[in-house]
């Protein structure tokens, strides 16, 4: 079965955590993202360069994370318009 969503984190002392997303941010993937980010604190960078699609819930989740202080980095043009 092909990968529909992947999330990975990069933590280094003294720098904000980077969360890298890949694939389709939709359905259960939205819950996975929110759970992964709950304990990371407000200073986090979310790399969106490999997100191929986000449904309404995914876009809302990213907006919520941004309102909490997350930096949304490198969204594809269609996603940038939705954000």
Order of alpha helices (4+ residues) and beta strands (2+ residues): beta-beta-alpha-beta-alpha-beta-alpha
